[in-house]
Amino acid sequence: MSENVFYAAFFFPAAAAVIVFFMKYVSEILQARVRLGQDEAYREIAAKAATAQAETAAALADIQSRLIAVEKILKDVG
Protein backbone atom coordinates (compact mmCIF):
# COMPACT_ATOMS: atom_id res chain seq x y z
CA MET A 1 0.00 0.00 0.00
CA SER A 2 2.80 2.42 0.77
CA GLU A 3 4.24 1.86 -2.71
CA ASN A 4 0.97 3.11 -4.24
CA VAL A 5 1.11 6.24 -2.11
CA PHE A 6 4.75 6.72 -3.10
CA TYR A 7 3.96 6.40 -6.82
CA ALA A 8 0.91 8.66 -6.50
CA ALA A 9 3.03 11.28 -4.73
CA PHE A 10 5.25 11.47 -7.81
CA PHE A 11 2.69 10.78 -10.54
CA PHE A 12 0.11 13.46 -9.74
CA PRO A 13 2.51 16.42 -9.50
CA ALA A 14 4.30 15.24 -12.65
CA ALA A 15 0.97 14.89 -14.47
CA ALA A 16 -0.08 18.34 -13.27
CA ALA A 17 3.18 19.82 -14.55
CA VAL A 18 2.70 18.18 -17.96
CA ILE A 19 -0.88 19.44 -18.16
CA VAL A 20 0.20 22.98 -17.24
CA PHE A 21 2.92 23.05 -19.90
CA PHE A 22 0.55 21.56 -22.49
CA MET A 23 -2.07 24.20 -21.72
CA LYS A 24 0.57 26.93 -22.00
CA TYR A 25 1.69 25.54 -25.38
CA VAL A 26 -1.89 25.39 -26.68
CA SER A 27 -2.49 28.94 -25.41
CA GLU A 28 0.53 30.24 -27.33
CA ILE A 29 -0.65 28.52 -30.51
CA LEU A 30 -4.11 30.06 -30.18
CA GLN A 31 -2.65 33.51 -29.51
CA ALA A 32 -0.45 33.20 -32.61
CA ARG A 33 -3.48 32.29 -34.72
CA VAL A 34 -5.39 35.31 -33.40
CA ARG A 35 -2.44 37.60 -34.13
CA LEU A 36 -2.20 36.20 -37.66
CA GLY A 37 -5.90 36.89 -38.20
CA GLN A 38 -5.52 40.43 -36.93
CA ASP A 39 -2.50 41.02 -39.17
CA GLU A 40 -4.47 39.82 -42.18
CA ALA A 41 -7.36 42.11 -41.25
CA TYR A 42 -4.98 45.08 -40.94
CA ARG A 43 -3.47 44.26 -44.34
CA GLU A 44 -6.94 44.16 -45.87
CA ILE A 45 -7.85 47.51 -44.30
CA ALA A 46 -4.58 49.03 -45.53
CA ALA A 47 -5.21 47.75 -49.06
CA LYS A 48 -8.72 49.21 -49.03
CA ALA A 49 -7.36 52.53 -47.75
CA ALA A 50 -4.72 52.63 -50.49
CA THR A 51 -7.36 51.89 -53.12
CA ALA A 52 -9.65 54.58 -51.75
CA GLN A 53 -6.77 57.07 -51.70
CA ALA A 54 -5.92 56.29 -55.33
CA GLU A 55 -9.56 56.72 -56.34
CA THR A 56 -9.74 60.01 -54.48
CA ALA A 57 -6.57 61.26 -56.17
CA ALA A 58 -7.98 60.29 -59.57
CA ALA A 59 -11.27 62.05 -58.82
CA LEU A 60 -9.40 65.14 -57.66
CA ALA A 61 -7.32 65.19 -60.83
CA ASP A 62 -10.52 64.89 -62.89
CA ILE A 63 -12.14 67.76 -60.98
CA GLN A 64 -9.03 69.88 -61.41
CA SER A 65 -8.94 69.28 -65.17
CA ARG A 66 -12.63 70.19 -65.43
CA LEU A 67 -12.03 73.35 -63.41
CA ILE A 68 -9.20 74.34 -65.75
CA ALA A 69 -11.52 73.79 -68.72
CA VAL A 70 -14.25 75.93 -67.12
CA GLU A 71 -11.73 78.69 -66.34
CA LYS A 72 -10.55 78.64 -69.94
CA ILE A 73 -14.12 78.92 -71.20
CA LEU A 74 -14.79 81.81 -68.81
CA LYS A 75 -11.62 83.62 -69.98
CA ASP A 76 -12.62 83.16 -73.60
CA VAL A 77 -16.13 84.53 -72.93
CA GLY A 78 -14.99 87.40 -70.73
N, C-alpha and C positions, 0 to 999 in steps of 0.2 A: 504494500500500500504506500509506503514512503517513497518508493521509486516513482509511482504515478504522480505524487505531489511534486517530486523533484523535477520530473519532465514537464509537468504543467507550469511550474515556476519559470522554466526557460522558454517553453513553447509560446505561451500567451503574450509575453512582452515582445518576443521576436516577431510573432504574427502581427501584433499591433504596429510595430515599427515598419514592417513590410507594407501594411495597409496604408499607413500614413505617407510613406514615400510614393506609393502607387497613386494615391489621391493627389499628391502634389504634382506628380508627373502628368496626370490626366488634366489637372487644372491648368498647367502651363500650356498644354496642347490646345485646350479650349480657348485660352486667352490669345494664343497665336492666331487661331482661326478667326476670332473676332477682330483682331487688329488687321488681318489680311482683308476681311470684308470691309472694314472702315477705310482702309487705304484704297480699295477699289472704288468705293463710293466717292471718296475725295477726288480720285482721278476722273471719274465720270462728271462730277460737278465742275472740275477745272476744264474739261473738254467742252462742256456746254457753255461755260463762261467765255472761253476763247472763241467759240463759234458765234455766240451772241455779240461779242466785241467786234469780230470781223464783219458781221452783218450790219452793225451800227456804223462802222467806219465806211462801209460801202454806201449805206443810205445817206450818210452825211456828205460824202463825195458827190452823190447824185443831186442832193439838195443844193450844194454849192455850185455845181455846174448849171443847174436850172436858174439859180439866182444870178449868176453871171450873164446868162442868156437874157433874163428879164432886164437887167441893168443895161445891157447893150441895146435892147429894144427901146427902153426909155430914153437913152441918150440919142438914139436915132430919131425918135419922135420929137424930143425937146430941143 
